[in-house]
């Protein structure tokens, strides 16, 4: 016979979110604050036109119809889409995803009491994929309280409410599966992952914790997966919400660096015990980081008192910092920890681009980069050593080092000629680790490798 073991109830005062929520009460309390968002946009279908080049291959009836319809205006065909939203203020402000209402000519919000209202867009942030709408509703509105997504933990119970496939007021439940997910949707990815069922139409709806507070905005799914949904942490939304509510363009902080991941090999080359931080591959000329004395090869481990565990965290921390604020940086340089103070600037319109880390290895032939070689290769001329060939099946080739990469440093030693490169390469020891700084196009990146 199989027996059962009774589980002790959580002790009073313990983490409240780990207790199984009363989903019935949560659904009753929060469903009235969730709305259906439908949009309508115009779409003009393209009609093939004849031309001298393709006329010989056309059906003769096409020429007839072209002549018949010439001069008749093409009519726009409406496109519609459905999503969700959550009421965040008593005067009719609604939070949803930007992609739900993007390019819409008309937005309609339907409340849980089935009343319809035309909505206007107050503010949008395409990079974070959020938008604030406004309706003028009759009577009082049910408002969902915004919580603290930093408190939520992997394994905590959560509930999603929305309109999947147009099925209004659908409630699903699950847990937080992971935090800090980067799914390639934008520069500030930091998603909560949940196994609460999320489907098309849930976008813009709330993810709710066991206390009945919104801790995320449901945003994305993996189409081929099951139980894999993603929500924007509400704390990220709250960082830009005041600007959205005032209808202002969202502004972000700017540091002026291109960073890459610290791999195990790179960490070893820098004498680090573990791979952590954001490696500075390039410092923007005239930017805040350069003015503060930050250099390529520095590893940023702390920003404004917050630990930087990997390169993906730094852009989010910088973006959430007000322009003009003096921020303390902690860096690793030449095996030593140093402190810098940087004045954060306003992010330019085109934003910062982060350099991706790549593994590399040796097995490369080089030569001095000359103006003639640069012109023939179609690359920018600069002082440095250009990669002219790679050994077949070498680790360098496998790792992604490319012909026409320009090497500017070997293990921290600047090289401007092939002779300087050879001298620096001669210092590399078998079994040790080498680090190169490469220039590829207009971007810089470090690569590290163990010497065979």
Secondary structure, DSSP 8 states (H G I E B T S, - for coil): -----------TTS-GGGS---HHHHHHHHGGGEEEEEEEEEE--------TTTGGGS-HHHHHHHHHHTTS----EEEEEEEEEEE-STT-EEEE-HHHHTT-SEEEEE-TT--EEE-EEEEEETTTTEEEEE---SS------B--TTT--TT-EEEEEE-GGG-TTEEEEEEEEEEEE--SSSTT--EEEE-S---TT-TT-EEEETTS-EEEEEEEE-TT-SS-EEEEEHHHHHHHHHHHHTT-----EE--EEEEE--HHHHHHTT-SS--SEEEEEE-TTSHHHHHT--TT-EEEEETTEE--SHHHHHHHHHTS-TT-EEEEEEEETTEEEEEEEE-EE--TT-----------S-EEEEE--HHHHHHHT----SSEEEEEE-TT-HHHHHT--TT-EEEEETTEE--SHHHHHHHHHT--TTSEEEEEEEETTEEEEEEEE--
